Amino acid sequence: MNEQRVFYSTGQTKGVDFRIAQIKKLKNSVLAYEQRILDALHMDMGKPALEAYLSEIRFVIQEIDYALKHLRRWVQPRKVSTPFIHFPASSWIYPEPYGIVLIIAPWNYPFQLLISPLIGAMASGNCVVLKPSEISGNISTVIADMIGETFAEEYVAVLRGDASVARELLAQKFDYIFYTGNARIGKMVMEAAAKNLIPVTLELGGKSPCIVDRDIPMINVARRIAWGKFFNAGQTCVAPDYLFVHRDIQEEFIANLKRAIREFYGENPKKSPDFARIISHAHFQRLSKLLNEKILYGGDTDPAERYIAPTLIGPSSWTDPVMEEEIFGPILPILVYRELGEAIEQIGERPKPLALYFFSSNRSLQEKVIRETSSGGICINDTLKHLTTEMLPFGGIGESGMGSYHGKTTFDTFSHSKSVLKRGMRPDFKMMYPPYRISVHKIKKFLTWIA
């Protein structure tokens, strides 16, 4: 970290040409390491190549291209209006880097969730320390090799290790910390950062609800929900955590969900090359305990392969263990509601989720859900797609996180907006200096006049 302090103090990272050149180097490295990345992701959690490419590699390349296209404009000072009372003057906002940034990533999308914020940190002119997850060991090795081959450690460094390494890093005085993971560790990160007054972004998770109205095309909606839930074997922070299905379509919709699962993964998903595995035996054991006698579909497990089949559970209730915490696996509980307001009320009684999904053709009901619920983001009539556009900031609220990123928002996250007011030397209004010769009454009239 001291070496990074020295390098940062040279000012080299602040040059826009330097930033662009380094981001281009990162892109070339990702492309050169593409096959190794795909292989490592498959070794760690059996990720299908297409899922790994789209959600990890292509996502990162898309973010890089977007940053390269817009960076010269992002770094420019932005002029804003100035109150007349300051005449002659102009007001500006200068984006400047924080300095030395720590990025801590989880294991579920271990490449994307480390490299995507790295792009913004580099674009903003920072030096960066990366801490990949020790749980996804194979991809962490590939990332360390790729970054080590591409950048000097004084600019971008990778530090691997378990929780003790993370604790040591959090004890250091970084200028910004970006953490993605669960809320329990997020609280520890925030506590550690508070000791040194370090600003943080926390990308956490939670139980993301999915509400299904009765006015829908059944199989289309079932496919979109099954895809979003069982992509990466449900190990996605914004995966639909549970369904709220209108009671009038409950049985028919569950039948369509089963049909969609069979279409995707066959009668035996264990043999499907398109269905991932659970990341570790510890997570496998945790998920296995959530399976109960209410299984409607699936439920098969194989500890040797860390395999849990796509599983539907219902009818569920809030007292079931599966509803007590974020599932983060291929288990989908189903609840039933009679009126939309009932579902909205029950969701509002619980911690604010990272995402909320609503399926309905009724625009007034769509607006009702948007207005009357609070979540990190909402996706209407699909799942996961809201986080794949650079134009929408992605982040949580409340227990699902704080701060956001993606696209320009990532640049803004890793930049301090420095306020600058520039005044001319003349005229110089002496009435503003002591001894004051103007009354409060007159100054109030003057301020009202110029407003």
C-alpha positions as CSV (number, residue, x, y, z in Angstrom):
1,M,0.0,0.0,0.0
2,N,2.9,2.4,0.7
3,E,4.2,1.8,-2.8
4,Q,0.8,2.7,-4.2
5,R,0.8,5.9,-2.1
6,V,4.1,6.9,-3.6
7,F,3.0,6.1,-7.1
8,Y,-0.3,7.9,-6.7
9,S,1.5,11.0,-5.4
10,T,3.3,11.3,-8.7
11,G,0.0,12.3,-10.3
12,Q,0.4,9.8,-13.2
13,T,-2.9,8.1,-12.6
14,K,-4.8,11.4,-13.0
15,G,-3.9,11.8,-16.7
16,V,-6.8,10.9,-18.9
17,D,-4.5,9.4,-21.6
18,F,-2.9,7.2,-18.9
19,R,-6.3,6.0,-17.7
20,I,-7.5,5.1,-21.2
21,A,-4.3,3.3,-22.0
22,Q,-4.5,1.2,-18.8
23,I,-8.2,0.3,-19.4
24,K,-7.3,-0.8,-22.9
25,K,-4.6,-3.0,-21.4
26,L,-7.2,-4.5,-19.1
27,K,-9.5,-5.2,-22.0
28,N,-6.7,-7.0,-24.0
29,S,-5.8,-9.0,-20.9
30,V,-9.4,-10.1,-20.4
31,L,-9.7,-11.2,-24.0
32,A,-6.3,-13.0,-23.8
33,Y,-7.3,-14.9,-20.6
34,E,-10.9,-15.6,-21.8
35,Q,-10.5,-19.4,-22.0
36,R,-8.6,-19.6,-18.7
37,I,-11.4,-17.6,-17.1
38,L,-14.1,-19.9,-18.4
39,D,-12.2,-23.0,-17.4
40,A,-11.6,-21.7,-13.8
41,L,-15.3,-20.7,-13.4
42,H,-16.3,-24.2,-14.5
43,M,-13.9,-25.8,-12.1
44,D,-15.1,-23.7,-9.1
45,M,-18.8,-24.1,-9.5
46,G,-19.6,-25.9,-12.8
47,K,-20.7,-22.7,-14.5
48,P,-21.9,-23.4,-18.0
49,A,-19.7,-21.7,-20.6
50,L,-22.5,-19.5,-22.0
51,E,-23.6,-18.3,-18.6
52,A,-20.0,-17.6,-17.6
53,Y,-19.2,-15.7,-20.8
54,L,-22.3,-13.5,-20.7
55,S,-22.4,-12.7,-17.0
56,E,-18.7,-12.5,-16.3
57,I,-16.6,-11.8,-19.4
58,R,-19.0,-10.1,-21.8
59,F,-20.4,-8.0,-18.9
60,V,-16.9,-6.7,-18.2
61,I,-16.0,-6.0,-21.8
62,Q,-19.3,-4.1,-22.2
63,E,-18.3,-1.9,-19.2
64,I,-14.8,-1.3,-20.5
65,D,-16.1,-0.2,-23.9
66,Y,-18.6,2.1,-22.3
67,A,-15.9,3.7,-20.2
68,L,-13.5,4.1,-23.1
69,K,-16.2,5.7,-25.2
70,H,-17.2,8.3,-22.6
71,L,-14.2,8.8,-20.3
72,R,-12.8,12.0,-21.9
73,R,-16.2,13.7,-21.3
74,W,-16.6,12.3,-17.8
75,V,-13.3,13.7,-16.6
76,Q,-14.1,17.3,-17.8
77,P,-15.0,19.9,-15.1
78,R,-18.7,20.7,-15.2
79,K,-19.8,24.3,-15.1
80,V,-22.9,25.0,-13.0
81,S,-24.9,28.1,-12.4
82,T,-23.7,30.7,-9.9
83,P,-25.9,33.0,-7.7
84,F,-25.8,36.7,-8.8
85,I,-24.7,37.7,-5.4
86,H,-21.2,36.3,-6.1
87,F,-20.8,38.3,-9.3
88,P,-18.4,38.2,-11.0
89,A,-17.9,34.4,-10.5
90,S,-18.3,31.0,-12.0
91,S,-19.0,27.6,-10.3
92,W,-17.5,24.3,-11.3
93,I,-17.5,20.6,-10.3
94,Y,-14.2,18.9,-10.7
95,P,-14.2,15.1,-10.5
96,E,-11.1,13.9,-8.7
97,P,-9.9,10.4,-7.6
98,Y,-10.1,9.4,-4.0
99,G,-6.6,7.9,-4.0
100,I,-6.1,4.3,-2.9
101,V,-9.1,2.0,-3.3
102,L,-9.9,-1.4,-1.8
103,I,-12.3,-3.7,-3.7
104,I,-13.5,-6.9,-2.1
105,A,-15.4,-9.3,-4.2
106,P,-17.6,-12.4,-3.5
107,W,-17.5,-15.9,-5.0
108,N,-20.7,-16.1,-7.0
109,Y,-19.6,-13.9,-9.9
110,P,-16.0,-13.7,-8.8
111,F,-14.6,-12.2,-12.0
112,Q,-17.3,-9.7,-12.9
113,L,-17.8,-8.4,-9.4
114,L,-14.1,-7.7,-9.0
115,I,-13.2,-6.4,-12.4
116,S,-16.3,-4.3,-13.0
117,P,-15.7,-1.9,-10.1
118,L,-12.0,-2.0,-11.0
119,I,-12.8,-0.4,-14.4
120,G,-14.5,2.5,-12.6
121,A,-11.7,2.9,-10.1
122,M,-9.1,3.1,-12.9
123,A,-11.3,5.4,-15.0
124,S,-11.5,7.8,-12.0
125,G,-7.7,7.8,-11.6
126,N,-7.2,5.7,-8.5
127,C,-4.7,3.1,-7.5
128,V,-6.4,-0.2,-6.5
129,V,-6.0,-3.2,-4.2
130,L,-8.1,-6.2,-5.2
131,K,-9.2,-8.9,-2.8
132,P,-10.9,-11.8,-4.6
133,S,-12.8,-14.5,-2.7
134,E,-10.8,-17.4,-1.4
135,I,-13.8,-19.7,-1.8
136,S,-13.6,-19.5,-5.6
137,G,-9.9,-20.4,-5.6
138,N,-9.4,-21.3,-9.3
139,I,-10.7,-18.1,-10.7
140,S,-8.9,-16.1,-8.0
141,T,-5.6,-17.6,-9.2
142,V,-6.4,-16.7,-12.8
143,I,-7.3,-13.1,-11.7
144,A,-4.0,-12.8,-9.8
145,D,-2.0,-14.0,-12.8
146,M,-3.9,-11.7,-15.2
147,I,-3.6,-8.6,-13.1
148,G,0.0,-9.3,-12.2
149,E,1.0,-9.8,-15.8
150,T,-0.8,-6.6,-16.9
151,F,-0.1,-4.0,-14.2
152,A,2.6,-3.0,-11.7
153,E,1.6,-3.7,-8.1
154,E,2.1,0.0,-7.3
155,Y,-0.9,0.7,-9.6
156,V,-3.2,-2.4,-9.3
157,A,-2.4,-5.2,-6.8
158,V,-4.1,-8.5,-6.0
159,L,-4.0,-9.8,-2.4
160,R,-5.3,-13.3,-2.0
161,G,-6.2,-15.1,1.2
162,D,-8.9,-15.9,3.7
163,A,-10.9,-13.7,6.2
164,S,-7.7,-12.9,8.1
165,V,-6.2,-11.2,5.1
166,A,-9.5,-9.2,4.6
167,R,-9.3,-8.1,8.2
168,E,-5.8,-6.9,7.8
169,L,-6.7,-5.0,4.7
170,L,-9.7,-3.4,6.5
171,A,-7.4,-2.2,9.2
172,Q,-5.4,-0.1,6.7
173,K,-6.2,3.5,5.9
174,F,-7.6,3.2,2.4
175,D,-9.3,6.2,0.8
176,Y,-12.3,4.2,-0.4
177,I,-13.7,0.7,0.1
178,F,-16.0,-1.1,-2.2
179,Y,-17.5,-4.3,-0.9
180,T,-19.8,-6.9,-2.5
181,G,-21.1,-9.7,-0.4
182,N,-23.6,-10.5,2.4
183,A,-25.0,-8.1,5.0
184,R,-23.2,-9.7,8.0
185,I,-19.8,-9.1,6.5
186,G,-20.9,-5.7,5.2
187,K,-21.6,-4.5,8.7
188,M,-18.0,-5.5,9.7
189,V,-16.6,-3.7,6.6
190,M,-18.6,-0.6,7.6
191,E,-17.5,-0.8,11.2
192,A,-13.8,-1.1,10.2
193,A,-14.1,1.8,7.7
194,A,-15.8,4.0,10.3
195,K,-12.6,3.8,12.5
196,N,-10.7,5.7,9.8
197,L,-13.7,7.6,8.4
198,I,-13.3,5.8,5.0
199,P,-16.3,6.2,2.6
200,V,-17.8,2.9,1.5
201,T,-20.0,1.3,-1.1
202,L,-21.8,-1.8,0.1
203,E,-23.4,-4.1,-2.5
204,L,-25.3,-6.6,-0.4
205,G,-28.4,-8.7,-1.1
206,G,-31.5,-9.8,0.6
207,K,-34.7,-11.6,-0.2
208,S,-35.8,-10.2,-3.6
209,P,-39.5,-10.8,-4.1
210,C,-41.2,-11.6,-7.4
211,I,-44.9,-10.8,-7.7
212,V,-47.0,-12.5,-10.3
213,D,-50.3,-10.9,-11.3
214,R,-53.1,-13.1,-12.8
215,D,-53.1,-11.1,-16.1
216,I,-50.0,-12.7,-17.7
217,P,-49.0,-15.0,-20.5
218,M,-48.2,-18.1,-18.3
219,I,-45.4,-19.9,-20.0
220,N,-43.5,-16.8,-21.0
221,V,-43.5,-15.5,-17.5
222,A,-42.6,-18.9,-16.1
223,R,-39.6,-19.1,-18.4
224,R,-38.4,-15.7,-17.4
225,I,-38.7,-16.4,-13.7
226,A,-37.1,-19.9,-14.0
227,W,-34.2,-18.4,-16.0
228,G,-33.6,-15.6,-13.5
229,K,-33.9,-17.9,-10.5
230,F,-31.8,-20.9,-11.7
231,F,-29.2,-19.0,-13.6
232,N,-25.9,-19.8,-11.8
233,A,-27.9,-22.3,-9.7
234,G,-29.6,-19.5,-7.9
235,Q,-26.4,-18.0,-6.6
236,T,-27.2,-14.5,-7.8
237,C,-27.7,-11.6,-5.4
238,V,-30.7,-10.3,-7.4
239,A,-32.2,-13.7,-8.1
240,P,-35.9,-14.0,-7.3
241,D,-35.8,-15.2,-3.7
242,Y,-39.5,-16.1,-3.5
243,L,-42.7,-15.8,-5.5
244,F,-45.9,-14.1,-4.6
245,V,-48.5,-15.6,-7.0
246,H,-52.1,-14.5,-7.3
247,R,-54.3,-17.3,-5.8
248,D,-56.5,-17.4,-9.0
249,I,-53.6,-18.7,-11.1
250,Q,-51.6,-20.6,-8.4
251,E,-51.9,-24.1,-9.7
252,E,-51.7,-23.3,-13.4
253,F,-48.7,-21.1,-12.9
254,I,-46.8,-23.7,-10.8
255,A,-47.5,-26.2,-13.6
256,N,-46.0,-23.8,-16.1
257,L,-42.9,-23.3,-13.9
258,K,-42.4,-27.1,-13.8
259,R,-42.7,-27.1,-17.6
260,A,-40.1,-24.3,-17.9
261,I,-37.6,-26.1,-15.7
262,R,-38.0,-29.3,-17.7
263,E,-37.5,-27.3,-21.0
264,F,-34.3,-25.8,-19.6
265,Y,-32.7,-28.7,-17.9
266,G,-34.5,-31.9,-18.9
267,E,-36.1,-34.5,-16.7
268,N,-32.8,-34.9,-14.8
269,P,-31.1,-31.5,-14.4
270,K,-28.0,-33.2,-12.8
271,K,-27.1,-34.4,-16.4
272,S,-27.7,-31.0,-17.9
273,P,-24.5,-29.2,-19.0
274,D,-26.4,-25.9,-18.5
275,F,-27.0,-26.1,-14.7
276,A,-24.2,-25.0,-12.3
277,R,-23.2,-26.5,-9.0
278,I,-23.1,-25.0,-5.4
279,I,-19.9,-23.3,-4.7
280,S,-18.8,-25.3,-1.5
281,H,-19.9,-28.1,0.7
282,A,-20.7,-25.6,3.5
283,H,-23.1,-23.8,1.3
284,F,-24.5,-27.1,0.1
285,Q,-25.2,-28.2,3.7
286,R,-26.9,-24.9,4.5
287,L,-29.2,-25.1,1.4
288,S,-30.0,-28.8,2.0
289,K,-31.4,-27.9,5.5
290,L,-33.9,-25.6,3.8
291,L,-35.6,-28.4,1.9
292,N,-38.7,-29.6,3.6
293,E,-41.9,-31.7,3.1
294,K,-43.5,-28.9,1.1
295,I,-41.4,-29.7,-2.0
296,L,-43.6,-29.4,-5.2
297,Y,-40.8,-30.1,-7.7
298,G,-37.2,-31.1,-7.6
299,G,-35.5,-31.5,-4.2
300,D,-32.9,-34.0,-5.4
301,T,-29.3,-33.6,-4.0
302,D,-25.9,-35.1,-4.4
303,P,-23.3,-33.9,-1.9
304,A,-20.4,-35.4,-3.8
305,E,-21.2,-33.1,-6.7
306,R,-22.6,-30.3,-4.6
307,Y,-25.7,-30.6,-6.7
308,I,-29.2,-29.4,-5.7
309,A,-31.9,-29.7,-8.3
310,P,-34.1,-26.7,-9.3
311,T,-36.7,-26.9,-6.5
312,L,-40.1,-25.4,-6.0
313,I,-41.5,-25.2,-2.4
314,G,-45.1,-24.3,-1.6
315,P,-47.3,-23.2,-0.3
316,S,-44.8,-21.5,1.9
317,S,-45.3,-19.1,4.9
318,W,-43.2,-16.5,6.5
319,T,-42.5,-18.9,9.4
320,D,-40.8,-21.4,7.3
321,P,-36.9,-21.5,7.7
322,V,-36.6,-21.0,3.9
323,M,-38.2,-17.5,4.4
324,E,-35.9,-16.4,7.2
325,E,-32.9,-15.4,5.2
326,E,-31.6,-14.9,1.6
327,I,-31.6,-18.4,0.0
328,F,-28.8,-17.9,-2.6
329,G,-29.4,-21.3,-4.2
330,P,-31.8,-23.1,-6.6
331,I,-34.8,-23.2,-4.1
332,L,-37.9,-21.2,-4.9
333,P,-40.6,-20.8,-2.2
334,I,-44.1,-19.9,-3.4
335,L,-46.5,-17.7,-1.4
336,V,-50.0,-16.8,-2.4
337,Y,-51.8,-13.5,-2.3
338,R,-55.4,-12.4,-2.9
339,E,-55.0,-8.6,-3.5
340,L,-51.8,-6.8,-4.7
341,G,-52.0,-4.5,-1.7
342,E,-51.6,-7.5,0.6
343,A,-48.4,-8.6,-1.1
344,I,-47.0,-5.0,-1.1
345,E,-47.8,-4.7,2.6
346,Q,-46.1,-7.9,3.5
347,I,-43.0,-7.0,1.5
348,G,-42.9,-3.6,3.1
349,E,-42.9,-5.1,6.6
350,R,-39.5,-6.7,5.9
351,P,-36.0,-5.4,5.1
352,K,-35.7,-3.6,1.8
353,P,-34.6,-6.0,-0.9
354,L,-31.9,-5.5,-3.6
355,A,-34.4,-6.2,-6.4
356,L,-38.1,-6.5,-6.9
357,Y,-39.8,-8.2,-9.8
358,F,-43.4,-7.7,-10.9
359,F,-45.2,-9.4,-13.8
360,S,-48.4,-7.8,-15.0
361,S,-49.8,-6.4,-18.2
362,N,-51.7,-3.7,-16.1
363,R,-49.8,-0.4,-16.3
364,S,-51.6,1.1,-13.3
365,L,-50.6,-1.9,-11.2
366,Q,-47.1,-1.6,-12.4
367,E,-47.0,2.0,-11.3
368,K,-48.6,1.0,-8.0
369,V,-45.7,-1.4,-7.3
370,I,-43.1,1.1,-8.3
371,R,-44.6,3.8,-6.1
372,E,-45.5,1.8,-3.0
373,T,-42.5,-0.5,-2.6
374,S,-38.9,0.3,-1.8
375,S,-36.0,-1.7,-3.2
376,G,-32.6,-1.3,-4.8
377,G,-34.2,-1.6,-8.2
378,I,-37.3,-2.9,-10.0
379,C,-37.6,-5.0,-13.1
380,I,-41.1,-5.2,-14.7
381,N,-42.0,-8.3,-16.7
382,D,-38.5,-9.8,-16.6
383,T,-35.7,-10.8,-14.1
384,L,-32.1,-9.7,-13.8
385,K,-32.1,-7.6,-16.9
386,H,-32.2,-4.2,-15.1
387,L,-28.6,-4.7,-13.9
388,T,-27.2,-5.3,-17.4
389,T,-27.6,-1.8,-18.8
390,E,-24.9,0.8,-18.2
391,M,-27.5,3.6,-18.2
392,L,-29.1,2.3,-14.9
393,P,-27.3,2.6,-11.6
394,F,-27.2,-0.7,-9.7
395,G,-27.2,-0.8,-5.9
396,G,-29.2,-1.5,-2.7
397,I,-31.1,0.4,-0.1
398,G,-31.3,-0.2,3.6
399,E,-30.0,-3.7,4.5
400,S,-29.5,-4.5,0.8
401,G,-26.7,-2.0,0.6
402,M,-25.6,1.6,0.0
403,G,-24.1,3.3,-3.0
404,S,-24.4,2.2,-6.6
405,Y,-22.4,1.6,-9.8
406,H,-22.4,0.5,-13.5
407,G,-21.6,2.8,-16.4
408,K,-20.9,6.4,-15.4
409,T,-22.2,5.7,-11.9
410,T,-19.1,3.6,-11.3
411,F,-17.0,6.6,-12.3
412,D,-19.0,8.8,-10.0
413,T,-18.7,6.3,-7.2
414,F,-14.9,6.3,-7.3
415,S,-14.6,10.1,-7.8
416,H,-15.0,12.9,-5.4
417,S,-17.0,15.8,-6.8
418,K,-14.8,18.8,-5.8
419,S,-16.7,22.1,-5.7
420,V,-14.8,25.1,-7.1
421,L,-15.9,28.7,-7.2
422,K,-13.8,31.2,-9.3
423,R,-14.3,34.9,-8.6
424,G,-12.9,37.9,-10.5
425,M,-10.8,40.4,-8.5
426,R,-13.2,43.3,-9.4
427,P,-15.5,44.8,-8.4
428,D,-15.0,44.3,-4.7
429,F,-18.1,45.3,-2.7
430,K,-16.9,46.9,0.6
431,M,-20.4,46.7,2.2
432,M,-19.8,43.0,2.8
433,Y,-16.7,43.6,5.0
434,P,-16.6,44.9,8.7
435,P,-17.3,47.3,10.0
436,Y,-20.8,46.6,8.6
437,R,-22.6,49.8,7.4
438,I,-25.7,48.2,6.0
439,S,-28.7,47.1,8.1
440,V,-30.2,43.6,8.1
441,H,-33.4,45.2,6.7
442,K,-31.6,46.6,3.7
443,I,-29.6,43.5,3.0
444,K,-32.8,41.4,3.1
445,K,-34.4,43.8,0.5
446,F,-31.3,43.6,-1.6
447,L,-31.2,39.8,-1.5
448,T,-34.9,39.6,-2.4
449,W,-34.3,41.9,-5.3
450,I,-31.5,39.8,-6.9
451,A,-33.2,36.5,-6.2
